[in-house]
């Protein structure tokens, strides 16, 4: 099965006629990938269903043998991370996001109980299609930007008028383009780039180049720690444009991973070619939430720790994580290879720490946690709700935000009974999560400040003598000197002497400040003593 993820978007923004042409274009691409003898059985709603004969056709076997993998692995890699298909339209280009799945019956099993080996369709994180002329106009404008970016990715190999669609293609270096300022280089074509089907007739795109941005030591300001790889489009006027403003558009339409895979593959080429350079690449939080699509990265880093140790992936703040579990798995795998991962804080100014499982979070919690905790209900191993319960048993009261894509009322009630600060049901707006994090951080900060003040007050209170403490408690409870003298069997003059000593030892200037700062502590201690 091969599906056009943005089929409904194209239908609404461009019309049913263009949507039909999109299906025909993908159909031609499928025949190219699997050979002319592939059996396309029917199409419905932008989804193409068919079968590929076994054994694989000669062209497919060549690809599989060249890549030293079995045919099933080759098929899975193609459908898990398929090409972007380009459709010429009205002097421009429409990019079609493709995903697929497959299943293969075991011929040795009985007909009634035939097991399948299969590959699952990866999720599409583009925004849901809208309605109305304004939405259609914005989508077409966004698509023009996406096409200009993805169209700038170099072609890997020409075959029958299309760029190569196989998942592994070796290319050669291109000459460096002209530039106006700053160091610029044109990367060699990656060994496993994002592949695409671009038919003849698509307008030539502005070439993509990379600029180096040195990141220096914060103390000396002289030593270069690493170079950040900055993708730019080199216009026909010779001026270069950074792609930073394009990233939110790529995320909105669901194509961020296409650019990010090419950037990471290009960085790996550079690291493999030059053992003395360290490189950082920005990737979208949306992209790293589809861990299966990064098989190229994991395969190239396997056994290459010298390369991995010089690669930093910075997850940008332009989008939230659509799938926390996948993102955590992605980050954890990179860290096992030795890569550095920098996670931006969505502009909120917070340091972010990811954990590969609930068990890892609980282990870290024993060392103390501050800030707020965001838990997904479905996590590897221990569930989010169980982690929340165990945090309480560890006497850790850091505010917890629980998120779930499979929530019901009972689950939400259970989370709130366990003192969850907030419960969010996917899909939620980024701002809802940001607001919840901000409020949780404010609560934790307030609790931390109160805790620090209480500890400071406790240290000062320990300087009081037993008699002074008796007087201190009664002063905080609002008793006057005559009443205190009567209760404790001392003169009013002695009470005044104790009061002056108490004010001095507790660093307060007058009785009003003493009551304001210490009366809540005394009342709390009294409540704790009396149950």
Secondary structure, DSSP 8 states (H G I E B T S, - for coil): -EEETTHHHHHHHH-HHHHHHHHHHHHHHHHHHH-TT-EEEEEETTEEEEE--SS--HHHHHHHHHTTS-HHHHHHHHHHT--EEEEEETTEEEEE-EEE-EEEE-TTS-STT--EEEE------S-----SHHHHHHHHHHHHHHHHHHTTS----EETTEE--SS------------SSS-EE-----TT---EEE-TTS----EEEEEEEEEE-TTTS-SEEEEEEEEEEE-TTS-EEESHHHHHHHHHHT-HHHHHHHHHHHHHHHHHH-TT--EEEEE-TTGGG-GGGGHHHHHHHTT-HHHHTTEEEEE-SSS--S-HHHHHHHHHHHHHHT-EEEE--TTS-------SSHHHHHHHHTT---SEEEEESS-SSS-HHHHHHHHHHTT---EEEEEESS--HHHHHHHHHTT-SEEEESS--HHHHHHHHHHHHHHHHHHHHHHHHHHHHHHHHTTS-HHHHHHHHHHHTT--HHHHHHHHT--HHHHHHHHHHHHHHTT-SSHHHHHHHHHHHHHHHHHHHT-
